[in-house]
Amino acid sequence: MKLHILGSGSCIPYKKRGSSGHAVILERSNILLDCGNGTTWKLALKDIDYLEIDYIFISHLHPDHTSDLVPFLFGTKYNMEKKRKKPLYIKGPPGFLVFFNSLKNTFNNWIDFEYLHVSEIQAGEYTFDDFVLCCECTPHTESSMAYSLISDGKKLVYTGDTDYSDRLIKFAEKADLLLIECSYPDGNKVKGHLTPSEVKEISRLSGARKVVLTHLYPLCDRIDILSQVGQLDGTEFKLAEDLMEIEI
C-alpha cells in the first residue's frame, strides 16, 4: 500500500499546498480519496495514469474536495489517444447523487461515459477486490465521511474534514497510518476542524502508529505545527506535503 499526497492544503489558493486529493496504490486497485482542484494534473506529476484509477471516494461535498471531478471526467471521455476500458466507480456520502446529477445537468454528457458508475455510500463496511473499505460519519457537514482502507494487513484511515469525535477515535484504532486533517493552530479553533492538540489526543487514544497532518491552512506554515502536536511514544507525526509518497 502506497499513499501519494496530491493536495495537502485547503480551499485557500496557496503555492505550497493544493486542495485535498490523495492517491492510494494497492496491488490491484488504484484509489483516489477526494478530488479537489489540482488532483488530476498532480497524478500526472506522479506518473500515475488517471485512466487507471478504479475508485474515487469523496469525503464530503465542499469544492476543495470535489472540484477536480469535472476535469477528471471530461479528460477521461475526450482522451483521443487512449480510451478508458475498465469501470470507474465514484462513491460519496448521502447527497452525492443529487450533487453529481447537478454537475451532469450543467455539463451535459461531457462528463458521462460508458464505464462510469456513481453511487452513494453509507457508514459501514464494504469488501472490494483487494481491500476492505470502512466508512464512518464525522462532525463537519451533515454527511461528511471518514474512510478506512484495509489491505494486505495494513490499515490506512483518512479523516476528511472533521471536528473532534469519540466515534472517529474508535474508527482510527490501531491505524498503521492516520491521515488526519489539522486545519488551524492551537488558539485558532474553528468548529468542524481540528487543531494540533486535538490531533495528538485522537492519535493517543486511537493508538495510530504513524500520523500525517493534512488539510493545512496557510496559517499552519507560519508556525511550527509539529511542536504544537508534541511527541507521543509509539507514534510518528509528520506534516503532509504535496507530492509526498508514503509506503504503508
Secondary structure, DSSP 8 states (H G I E B T S, - for coil): -EEEEEE-S-SS--TT--SSEEEEE-SS-EEEEEE-TTHHHHHHHTT--GGG--EEE-S---HHHHTTHHHHHHHHHT-SSS---S-EEEEESTTHHHHHHHHHHHHGGGG--TTEEEEE--SEEEE-SS-EEEEEE-SSSTT-EEEEEEETTEEEEE--S----HHHHHHTTT-SEEEEE--S-TT---TTS--HHHHHHHHHHHT-SEEEEES--GGGGGTTHHHHH--BTTBEEEE--TT-EEE-
